Amino acid sequence: MRISTYLILAVMAGAVSCFNPYQEQEPAPSGGGGGKKTSAGVSVTALLSETFESGTKTAYTTGDVVLSTGTWTFTDALIGNSATDAKTGTQSARVRNGKIGMKFDKTGGIGTVTVSHAAFGSDVPGTWQLWYSTNAGSTYTQSGGTITSTGNVLATATFTVNVGGNARIELRRTGGGTNRVNFDNISITDFSTTNPAPALTSISPTSANAGASAMTLTVNGSNLVNTSVVNWNGTALSTTYVSATQLTASVSATLLANAGTASVTVVSPAPGGGTTTSATFTINSVVVPTGKKFLFDNTKAEMAGNADWVIDQDGSVPARFPTPAQSGITATTAETYWQGAISAWGIALVKRGHTVETLPSSGSITYGNASNPQDLSNYNVFVIDEPNIVFTAAQKTAILQFVQNGGGLVMVSDHTVSDRNNDGWDSPAIFNDFFTNNTVQANPFGMSVTLNNFSGVSSNKSAVSHPILNGVAGTVTQLQYNNGASLTINTTANPNVKGHVWRSGYTQNTSNVLCASSTFGTGRVFMLGDSSPTDDGTGGPGNTLYNGWSAYSHATLLTNASLWVAKVQ
C-alpha cells in the first residue's frame, strides 16, 4: 500500500513538472541567498550582486533587461561591452542622460549599496545619484549626495540606505548633456536591525551669539540612521535624518539665551547604536555698545589707487554701517569679520564697548548741522586715515569746531609724494593745508607734516608717562615706519603739543617726531605720520596690503590713542 502511494506521488510530481512545455527558465540569483529574480511585483530575498555580465541591450531606447538578479529598466542606457566601457568583466551598464533601476523588490530591505562607476571613454566627468523606493517604485527617495564620475577607471561609491521591508534602487544620471557614465558591480546588503555605532566628525555652525534666534544645527558624521537623535547637553533635539553622514537639528532661542558652551552628541538607539563623542558649541557673550562713537572718514578718497583706509569696504562702496553688524562682534571675533585695511582697528574698538561708523564718500563733513544724520556733533571721535582730497574751507571749520567743543580727532598721514588719486594732493600736503589755511586758527594743534619719506624701527619714546604710551591697552615699546613722514611740533603755536616717539637715533626735540598729541579747546588730537601701522593686511583685491597692525606696538599705540582722544583714559 505504501509503495503504491509513493508511486502515485512520483507520477503526479512528474506530471506537474511537465504540465507547461512553454514555461520560461528564469535566471538563478547571484550574490548569495535563495529565492528567484523575476519581473515587476515579485519580491526577492537575501543579498544582491549585479555584474551586468548576463544581459544584452545595444541601444539607448528605454527597455527592460533581464539580468542575473532580475529585470532592470534601462532609460537612455544600454549594456556596454566596448573597449572604452569601464568594467571589471566583459560588460557594464552605460547611462547617457537617463537611469537604470530594479523592476523588482528585494526583501530584507537595503542596508548599504556599493556601486563601481567611471566616466565612459574620454567623456568629461558626469554626475549621478542613488534613489530608493519602498513602495514598489511609486515614489523614490534620494540616498546620500551627488556623485561625480571622473576618468575611465572604476571607482567605488557606497551609500548607507538602511530601510527595511521590500525595496528597490535606481541610479540616475544628473546634470544633462550627453556625457556617459559606466556602472558595474552593484552590491546591495540586507537591512540590519542592529544599528551601527554612530560617529560625529563636525558641527556647523560651531558658535552663536548669546540671545541669537532659533537656528538649524548641521551635524556631520558616519553610521547615522534615521532614528539617530542629536543631543544638546544630554537633551534630545528635534532631529531630521538627511543621510548616513548628516543630520540636522533645531536649536531653540532658549538654548542660545546665555553665554557658555554646549555639548553636542548623536545617539543611535539599541540594539547596537550608542553615543558619539561630543563636539563643543560655543555661545559667545555679546559686546554691548555703551561707550564712545567713532566715525571713520571715507569722503577724501581713502580708497583711491592701491589704498584701502576703511574699516569695511562692502564691495568697494563702504556704507555707513559695516556688515556684518557690529552687534555680532565678540571677544574672539577676527578682524576678517569686516573687509577693510583698518578693520582690525574698528573691531578692536567695538570689543571695548564702543561703536564705529563710516562716513561714506557721499557723506558730508559738518558740525552743528541738524539735518545731517552724520554731523560730527553726533560722534565722540573723527578718524581721518590718509586723505587724498583737500579739505574745503567749510570742512576745515567744521572739524576744528568739533575739536574745540570737546571732540577727538585722529589723523594719519603717509609719506610725501603719495598722491593716490593723482589730483596733485597727497596726505602730507592736505594736512599741512588744513593746519595753515583755515579761518579758525593758524596751526591750531601745533604740529605739521615734514615732507620726507623713510622707513625704520624706533624705541626712542618719551620718558614722560602718557596714556598714549602707557594706557589701558598696554605699554608701547616700539614703532615701525614703512615709508612714512615725520612730524614737526611747535609749542609756540600750541603749548600742549607733545611728541611721543621719535626716529631712532634722533634727539627728542621738535623734529623727527613719529607720533604726537595735542589739545585744542576742550578736545584732543593725535597724529601719526605713517599709515602702515594702521594696516591689518586685509582689504580689497588689487590693493597693496601690509600687516602693520599686529607688528611691534602698533595695535597698543593706536588703541591707546583712540581711547585717549575719546576721553576714556
KOLZASE-194853 format. One record per residue (C-alpha): residue number from 0; residue in three letters; chain; x negated, y, z negated. Coordinates in steps of 0.5 Angstrom, whole numbers. Example, Ala and Ser with C-alpha at 12.3 -4.5 7.8 and 13.67 -1.06 7.14 Angstrom:
# KOLZASE-194853
i,aa,ch,x,y,z
0,ala,A,-25,-9,-16 .
1,ser,A,-27,-2,-14 .
//
This chain:
# KOLZASE-194853
i,aa,ch,x,y,z
0,met,A,0,0,0 .
1,arg,A,-6,5,-2 .
2,ile,A,-9,3,5 .
3,ser,A,-3,5,9 .
4,thr,A,-3,11,5 .
5,tyr,A,-10,13,7 .
6,leu,A,-9,11,14 .
7,ile,A,-3,16,15 .
8,leu,A,-6,22,12 .
9,ala,A,-12,21,16 .
10,val,A,-8,21,22 .
11,met,A,-4,27,20 .
12,ala,A,-10,31,19 .
13,gly,A,-13,29,26 .
14,ala,A,-6,31,29 .
15,val,A,-6,38,25 .
16,ser,A,-14,39,27 .
17,cys,A,-12,37,35 .
18,phe,A,-5,41,35 .
19,asn,A,-7,47,39 .
20,pro,A,-12,46,44 .
21,tyr,A,-13,53,46 .
22,gln,A,-15,55,39 .
23,glu,A,-21,60,39 .
24,gln,A,-27,58,35 .
25,glu,A,-29,64,30 .
26,pro,A,-36,66,28 .
27,ala,A,-38,64,22 .
28,pro,A,-40,69,17 .
29,ser,A,-47,71,15 .
30,gly,A,-50,74,9 .
31,gly,A,-48,69,4 .
32,gly,A,-42,67,1 .
33,gly,A,-36,63,4 .
34,gly,A,-30,66,8 .
35,lys,A,-29,68,15 .
36,lys,A,-29,74,19 .
37,thr,A,-23,76,23 .
38,ser,A,-19,81,27 .
39,ala,A,-16,87,23 .
40,gly,A,-12,86,17 .
41,val,A,-15,80,15 .
42,ser,A,-20,80,9 .
43,val,A,-27,77,8 .
44,thr,A,-31,75,2 .
45,ala,A,-38,76,-1 .
46,leu,A,-44,80,1 .
47,leu,A,-44,82,9 .
48,ser,A,-50,83,13 .
49,glu,A,-49,85,20 .
50,thr,A,-55,85,25 .
51,phe,A,-52,86,32 .
52,glu,A,-55,80,35 .
53,ser,A,-49,76,37 .
54,gly,A,-44,82,40 .
55,thr,A,-44,85,47 .
56,lys,A,-42,92,49 .
57,thr,A,-45,95,55 .
58,ala,A,-41,101,56 .
59,tyr,A,-39,107,51 .
60,thr,A,-32,107,52 .
61,thr,A,-28,105,46 .
62,gly,A,-27,98,45 .
63,asp,A,-28,92,40 .
64,val,A,-34,88,39 .
65,val,A,-34,81,36 .
66,leu,A,-40,81,31 .
67,ser,A,-43,76,26 .
68,thr,A,-39,79,21 .
69,gly,A,-32,80,24 .
70,thr,A,-29,85,29 .
71,trp,A,-32,92,29 .
72,thr,A,-29,98,33 .
73,phe,A,-34,102,38 .
74,thr,A,-32,109,39 .
75,asp,A,-37,112,44 .
76,ala,A,-42,107,42 .
77,leu,A,-45,100,45 .
78,ile,A,-50,95,44 .
79,gly,A,-56,97,46 .
80,asn,A,-62,92,48 .
81,ser,A,-67,96,52 .
82,ala,A,-74,97,50 .
83,thr,A,-72,104,48 .
84,asp,A,-67,102,43 .
85,ala,A,-70,102,36 .
86,lys,A,-68,95,33 .
87,thr,A,-71,89,29 .
88,gly,A,-69,84,33 .
89,thr,A,-66,84,41 .
90,gln,A,-60,88,39 .
91,ser,A,-58,94,35 .
92,ala,A,-52,99,36 .
93,arg,A,-53,105,40 .
94,val,A,-48,111,38 .
95,arg,A,-48,117,42 .
96,asn,A,-42,122,40 .
97,gly,A,-38,117,36 .
98,lys,A,-38,112,31 .
99,ile,A,-38,104,29 .
100,gly,A,-33,101,24 .
101,met,A,-31,95,21 .
102,lys,A,-24,93,23 .
103,phe,A,-23,88,17 .
104,asp,A,-24,89,10 .
105,lys,A,-29,86,5 .
106,thr,A,-26,83,-1 .
107,gly,A,-30,84,-7 .
108,gly,A,-31,92,-6 .
109,ile,A,-37,95,-4 .
110,gly,A,-43,96,-8 .
111,thr,A,-49,99,-4 .
112,val,A,-49,100,3 .
113,thr,A,-56,99,7 .
114,val,A,-57,102,14 .
115,ser,A,-63,102,18 .
116,his,A,-63,108,23 .
117,ala,A,-67,112,28 .
118,ala,A,-66,116,34 .
119,phe,A,-65,113,41 .
120,gly,A,-72,113,45 .
121,ser,A,-74,120,46 .
122,asp,A,-68,124,43 .
123,val,A,-68,129,38 .
124,pro,A,-66,128,31 .
125,gly,A,-59,126,30 .
126,thr,A,-54,126,24 .
127,trp,A,-49,122,21 .
128,gln,A,-45,120,15 .
129,leu,A,-42,114,12 .
130,trp,A,-35,113,10 .
131,tyr,A,-31,108,7 .
132,ser,A,-24,106,6 .
133,thr,A,-20,102,1 .
134,asn,A,-13,102,5 .
135,ala,A,-15,98,11 .
136,gly,A,-17,104,15 .
137,ser,A,-11,109,14 .
138,thr,A,-16,114,10 .
139,tyr,A,-23,115,9 .
140,thr,A,-28,118,4 .
141,gln,A,-35,120,5 .
142,ser,A,-40,117,1 .
143,gly,A,-47,121,0 .
144,gly,A,-49,126,4 .
145,thr,A,-51,127,12 .
146,ile,A,-57,123,14 .
147,thr,A,-62,125,20 .
148,ser,A,-65,120,24 .
149,thr,A,-72,122,27 .
150,gly,A,-77,118,31 .
151,asn,A,-76,111,34 .
152,val,A,-78,107,28 .
153,leu,A,-72,105,24 .
154,ala,A,-72,108,17 .
155,thr,A,-67,106,11 .
156,ala,A,-62,109,8 .
157,thr,A,-58,107,2 .
158,phe,A,-51,109,0 .
159,thr,A,-48,107,-7 .
160,val,A,-41,107,-6 .
161,asn,A,-38,103,-12 .
162,val,A,-31,102,-10 .
163,gly,A,-27,95,-12 .
164,gly,A,-22,91,-8 .
165,asn,A,-21,91,-1 .
166,ala,A,-26,96,3 .
167,arg,A,-29,97,10 .
168,ile,A,-34,102,13 .
169,glu,A,-35,107,19 .
170,leu,A,-42,110,21 .
171,arg,A,-40,117,24 .
172,arg,A,-45,121,29 .
173,thr,A,-44,128,27 .
174,gly,A,-47,135,30 .
175,gly,A,-44,133,37 .
176,gly,A,-48,133,43 .
177,thr,A,-51,127,47 .
178,asn,A,-57,125,43 .
179,arg,A,-56,118,41 .
180,val,A,-58,114,34 .
181,asn,A,-59,107,33 .
182,phe,A,-56,103,27 .
183,asp,A,-59,96,25 .
184,asn,A,-59,91,19 .
185,ile,A,-53,94,16 .
186,ser,A,-52,90,9 .
187,ile,A,-46,91,4 .
188,thr,A,-46,88,-3 .
189,asp,A,-41,87,-7 .
190,phe,A,-38,92,-12 .
191,ser,A,-40,90,-19 .
192,thr,A,-36,92,-25 .
193,thr,A,-42,93,-29 .
194,asn,A,-44,100,-29 .
195,pro,A,-52,101,-28 .
196,ala,A,-56,105,-33 .
197,pro,A,-55,113,-30 .
198,ala,A,-61,118,-30 .
199,leu,A,-61,125,-30 .
200,thr,A,-66,129,-26 .
201,ser,A,-64,136,-26 .
202,ile,A,-58,141,-27 .
203,ser,A,-56,147,-23 .
204,pro,A,-56,153,-26 .
205,thr,A,-60,152,-32 .
206,ser,A,-58,158,-35 .
207,ala,A,-53,163,-36 .
208,asn,A,-52,170,-40 .
209,ala,A,-48,170,-46 .
210,gly,A,-41,172,-45 .
211,ala,A,-41,169,-38 .
212,ser,A,-35,167,-35 .
213,ala,A,-33,160,-34 .
214,met,A,-37,156,-29 .
215,thr,A,-39,150,-25 .
216,leu,A,-45,146,-27 .
217,thr,A,-48,141,-22 .
218,val,A,-52,135,-25 .
219,asn,A,-56,131,-20 .
220,gly,A,-59,124,-22 .
221,ser,A,-58,117,-20 .
222,asn,A,-54,111,-21 .
223,leu,A,-48,115,-22 .
224,val,A,-41,112,-22 .
225,asn,A,-34,115,-21 .
226,thr,A,-33,114,-29 .
227,ser,A,-39,118,-31 .
228,val,A,-38,124,-35 .
229,val,A,-42,130,-36 .
230,asn,A,-43,131,-44 .
231,trp,A,-45,138,-47 .
232,asn,A,-48,138,-54 .
233,gly,A,-44,131,-54 .
234,thr,A,-37,133,-52 .
235,ala,A,-35,131,-45 .
236,leu,A,-33,136,-40 .
237,ser,A,-28,135,-34 .
238,thr,A,-33,132,-29 .
239,thr,A,-32,131,-22 .
240,tyr,A,-35,125,-18 .
241,val,A,-39,127,-12 .
242,ser,A,-44,122,-10 .
243,ala,A,-48,117,-14 .
244,thr,A,-53,122,-14 .
245,gln,A,-49,128,-16 .
246,leu,A,-43,130,-21 .
247,thr,A,-40,137,-22 .
248,ala,A,-37,139,-29 .
249,ser,A,-33,145,-31 .
250,val,A,-36,149,-37 .
251,ser,A,-31,154,-40 .
252,ala,A,-33,161,-42 .
253,thr,A,-32,159,-49 .
254,leu,A,-38,155,-49 .
255,leu,A,-42,160,-46 .
256,ala,A,-40,166,-51 .
257,asn,A,-46,166,-55 .
258,ala,A,-54,165,-54 .
259,gly,A,-57,159,-55 .
260,thr,A,-58,152,-52 .
261,ala,A,-54,146,-50 .
262,ser,A,-56,139,-49 .
263,val,A,-53,136,-42 .
264,thr,A,-53,129,-41 .
265,val,A,-49,124,-37 .
266,val,A,-45,118,-40 .
267,ser,A,-43,112,-36 .
268,pro,A,-38,107,-39 .
269,ala,A,-39,100,-41 .
270,pro,A,-40,95,-39 .
271,gly,A,-47,97,-37 .
272,gly,A,-48,104,-37 .
273,gly,A,-51,108,-42 .
274,thr,A,-53,115,-44 .
275,thr,A,-58,119,-40 .
276,thr,A,-64,123,-43 .
277,ser,A,-62,131,-44 .
278,ala,A,-63,137,-40 .
279,thr,A,-63,144,-43 .
280,phe,A,-58,149,-41 .
281,thr,A,-60,156,-44 .
282,ile,A,-55,161,-46 .
283,asn,A,-59,168,-46 .
284,ser,A,-58,174,-50 .
285,val,A,-56,180,-46 .
286,val,A,-60,186,-47 .
287,val,A,-54,191,-49 .
288,pro,A,-56,198,-46 .
289,thr,A,-56,203,-52 .
290,gly,A,-62,207,-50 .
291,lys,A,-64,212,-45 .
292,lys,A,-62,213,-38 .
293,phe,A,-68,213,-33 .
294,leu,A,-67,216,-26 .
295,phe,A,-72,214,-20 .
296,asp,A,-72,218,-14 .
297,asn,A,-72,216,-7 .
298,thr,A,-70,223,-4 .
299,lys,A,-77,224,-2 .
300,ala,A,-78,218,3 .
301,glu,A,-81,214,-3 .
302,met,A,-81,208,2 .
303,ala,A,-84,211,8 .
304,gly,A,-89,208,12 .
305,asn,A,-92,202,8 .
306,ala,A,-90,204,1 .
307,asp,A,-84,202,-3 .
308,trp,A,-84,206,-9 .
309,val,A,-77,204,-11 .
310,ile,A,-74,199,-17 .
311,asp,A,-70,196,-12 .
312,gln,A,-69,197,-4 .
313,asp,A,-63,193,-3 .
314,gly,A,-64,192,5 .
315,ser,A,-69,198,6 .
316,val,A,-63,202,3 .
317,pro,A,-64,203,-4 .
318,ala,A,-57,204,-8 .
319,arg,A,-55,208,-14 .
320,phe,A,-54,202,-18 .
321,pro,A,-60,196,-17 .
322,thr,A,-57,189,-15 .
323,pro,A,-56,184,-18 .
324,ala,A,-53,188,-24 .
325,gln,A,-58,190,-30 .
326,ser,A,-53,187,-35 .
327,gly,A,-55,180,-33 .
328,ile,A,-63,182,-35 .
329,thr,A,-65,178,-41 .
330,ala,A,-72,178,-45 .
331,thr,A,-74,173,-40 .
332,thr,A,-72,176,-33 .
333,ala,A,-77,176,-28 .
334,glu,A,-79,182,-24 .
335,thr,A,-77,179,-18 .
336,tyr,A,-70,180,-20 .
337,trp,A,-70,186,-16 .
338,gln,A,-74,187,-10 .
339,gly,A,-78,194,-10 .
340,ala,A,-85,195,-11 .
341,ile,A,-84,198,-18 .
342,ser,A,-78,193,-20 .
343,ala,A,-82,191,-26 .
344,trp,A,-82,198,-29 .
345,gly,A,-75,198,-28 .
346,ile,A,-74,192,-31 .
347,ala,A,-79,193,-37 .
348,leu,A,-74,199,-39 .
349,val,A,-68,195,-39 .
350,lys,A,-71,190,-43 .
351,arg,A,-72,195,-48 .
352,gly,A,-64,197,-48 .
353,his,A,-65,203,-43 .
354,thr,A,-61,204,-36 .
355,val,A,-64,205,-30 .
356,glu,A,-61,208,-23 .
357,thr,A,-64,210,-16 .
358,leu,A,-63,217,-13 .
359,pro,A,-61,215,-6 .
360,ser,A,-64,218,0 .
361,ser,A,-57,221,1 .
362,gly,A,-57,224,-6 .
363,ser,A,-59,231,-9 .
364,ile,A,-63,234,-14 .
365,thr,A,-59,238,-18 .
366,tyr,A,-59,241,-25 .
367,gly,A,-52,243,-28 .
368,asn,A,-48,241,-22 .
369,ala,A,-42,238,-25 .
370,ser,A,-40,236,-18 .
371,asn,A,-46,231,-17 .
372,pro,A,-45,225,-21 .
373,gln,A,-53,224,-21 .
374,asp,A,-54,231,-23 .
375,leu,A,-61,231,-28 .
376,ser,A,-57,233,-34 .
377,asn,A,-54,226,-34 .
378,tyr,A,-60,223,-35 .
379,asn,A,-66,223,-40 .
380,val,A,-72,222,-35 .
381,phe,A,-73,223,-28 .
382,val,A,-79,219,-25 .
383,ile,A,-82,221,-18 .
384,asp,A,-87,216,-15 .
385,glu,A,-91,218,-9 .
386,pro,A,-86,223,-6 .
387,asn,A,-87,224,2 .
388,ile,A,-83,230,3 .
389,val,A,-84,237,0 .
390,phe,A,-79,240,-5 .
391,thr,A,-74,245,-4 .
392,ala,A,-74,252,-8 .
393,ala,A,-68,249,-11 .
394,gln,A,-70,242,-12 .
395,lys,A,-76,245,-16 .
396,thr,A,-72,250,-20 .
397,ala,A,-67,244,-22 .
398,ile,A,-73,240,-24 .
399,leu,A,-76,245,-28 .
400,gln,A,-70,247,-32 .
401,phe,A,-68,240,-33 .
402,val,A,-75,239,-37 .
403,gln,A,-74,246,-40 .
404,asn,A,-68,243,-43 .
405,gly,A,-71,237,-46 .
406,gly,A,-71,232,-40 .
407,gly,A,-77,228,-39 .
408,leu,A,-81,228,-32 .
409,val,A,-86,222,-30 .
410,met,A,-90,224,-24 .
411,val,A,-94,219,-20 .
412,ser,A,-99,222,-14 .
413,asp,A,-103,218,-10 .
414,his,A,-110,220,-6 .
415,thr,A,-111,225,-1 .
416,val,A,-109,224,6 .
417,ser,A,-104,219,4 .
418,asp,A,-98,222,8 .
419,arg,A,-94,216,9 .
420,asn,A,-89,219,14 .
421,asn,A,-93,224,18 .
422,asp,A,-90,230,16 .
423,gly,A,-96,234,14 .
424,trp,A,-95,233,7 .
425,asp,A,-98,228,2 .
426,ser,A,-96,227,-5 .
427,pro,A,-102,231,-8 .
428,ala,A,-100,237,-4 .
429,ile,A,-93,236,-5 .
430,phe,A,-94,236,-13 .
431,asn,A,-99,242,-12 .
432,asp,A,-94,246,-8 .
433,phe,A,-89,244,-14 .
434,phe,A,-93,247,-19 .
435,thr,A,-96,253,-16 .
436,asn,A,-90,255,-11 .
437,asn,A,-84,255,-16 .
438,thr,A,-79,261,-18 .
439,val,A,-79,259,-26 .
440,gln,A,-87,259,-28 .
441,ala,A,-93,258,-25 .
442,asn,A,-97,252,-27 .
443,pro,A,-92,250,-32 .
444,phe,A,-95,244,-34 .
445,gly,A,-102,246,-34 .
446,met,A,-104,240,-29 .
447,ser,A,-106,240,-22 .
448,val,A,-108,234,-17 .
449,thr,A,-115,234,-15 .
450,leu,A,-116,233,-7 .
451,asn,A,-120,227,-7 .
452,asn,A,-120,219,-6 .
453,phe,A,-123,214,-11 .
454,ser,A,-123,207,-14 .
455,gly,A,-125,204,-20 .
456,val,A,-124,202,-27 .
457,ser,A,-125,206,-34 .
458,ser,A,-124,205,-41 .
459,asn,A,-126,212,-42 .
460,lys,A,-120,214,-46 .
461,ser,A,-119,220,-51 .
462,ala,A,-120,218,-58 .
463,val,A,-114,222,-61 .
464,ser,A,-109,218,-62 .
465,his,A,-103,219,-58 .
466,pro,A,-96,215,-57 .
467,ile,A,-98,214,-49 .
468,leu,A,-105,211,-51 .
469,asn,A,-102,207,-58 .
470,gly,A,-95,206,-57 .
471,val,A,-89,201,-58 .
472,ala,A,-91,197,-52 .
473,gly,A,-99,196,-55 .
474,thr,A,-105,200,-54 .
475,val,A,-108,202,-47 .
476,thr,A,-115,200,-47 .
477,gln,A,-117,200,-39 .
478,leu,A,-114,204,-33 .
479,gln,A,-116,202,-26 .
480,tyr,A,-115,206,-20 .
481,asn,A,-115,203,-13 .
482,asn,A,-115,209,-8 .
483,gly,A,-112,215,-12 .
484,ala,A,-114,222,-14 .
485,ser,A,-116,225,-21 .
486,leu,A,-112,231,-24 .
487,thr,A,-115,237,-27 .
488,ile,A,-112,240,-33 .
489,asn,A,-111,248,-35 .
490,thr,A,-110,249,-43 .
491,thr,A,-109,256,-41 .
492,ala,A,-103,255,-37 .
493,asn,A,-100,250,-42 .
494,pro,A,-104,249,-48 .
495,asn,A,-100,243,-50 .
496,val,A,-103,239,-44 .
497,lys,A,-107,233,-45 .
498,gly,A,-112,228,-42 .
499,his,A,-111,221,-44 .
500,val,A,-116,217,-39 .
501,trp,A,-122,220,-35 .
502,arg,A,-126,217,-30 .
503,ser,A,-131,212,-32 .
504,gly,A,-138,216,-34 .
505,tyr,A,-135,223,-34 .
506,thr,A,-135,228,-39 .
507,gln,A,-128,228,-43 .
508,asn,A,-126,236,-40 .
509,thr,A,-121,239,-36 .
510,ser,A,-123,235,-29 .
511,asn,A,-123,228,-27 .
512,val,A,-117,226,-31 .
513,leu,A,-114,220,-29 .
514,cys,A,-107,221,-33 .
515,ala,A,-105,227,-37 .
516,ser,A,-99,229,-41 .
517,ser,A,-95,236,-43 .
518,thr,A,-89,239,-45 .
519,phe,A,-85,245,-42 .
520,gly,A,-80,248,-46 .
521,thr,A,-77,242,-50 .
522,gly,A,-78,237,-45 .
523,arg,A,-84,232,-44 .
524,val,A,-88,231,-38 .
525,phe,A,-93,225,-36 .
526,met,A,-97,225,-30 .
527,leu,A,-101,219,-26 .
528,gly,A,-106,220,-20 .
529,asp,A,-105,213,-17 .
530,ser,A,-99,209,-15 .
531,ser,A,-103,203,-15 .
532,pro,A,-102,201,-23 .
533,thr,A,-94,202,-22 .
534,asp,A,-94,197,-16 .
535,asp,A,-92,190,-18 .
536,gly,A,-94,186,-12 .
537,thr,A,-87,186,-9 .
538,gly,A,-83,189,-4 .
539,gly,A,-80,189,3 .
540,pro,A,-83,186,9 .
541,gly,A,-89,190,12 .
542,asn,A,-91,194,6 .
543,thr,A,-98,194,3 .
544,leu,A,-97,191,-4 .
545,tyr,A,-102,191,-10 .
546,asn,A,-100,188,-16 .
547,gly,A,-103,193,-21 .
548,trp,A,-97,193,-26 .
549,ser,A,-100,187,-29 .
550,ala,A,-107,189,-29 .
551,tyr,A,-111,192,-34 .
552,ser,A,-107,196,-39 .
553,his,A,-102,199,-33 .
554,ala,A,-96,196,-36 .
555,thr,A,-97,198,-43 .
556,leu,A,-99,205,-41 .
557,leu,A,-93,206,-36 .
558,thr,A,-88,203,-41 .
559,asn,A,-91,208,-47 .
560,ala,A,-91,214,-43 .
561,ser,A,-84,213,-40 .
562,leu,A,-81,212,-48 .
563,trp,A,-85,218,-50 .
564,val,A,-82,223,-45 .
565,ala,A,-76,220,-46 .
566,lys,A,-77,222,-54 .
567,val,A,-76,214,-56 .
568,gln,A,-83,215,-59 .
//
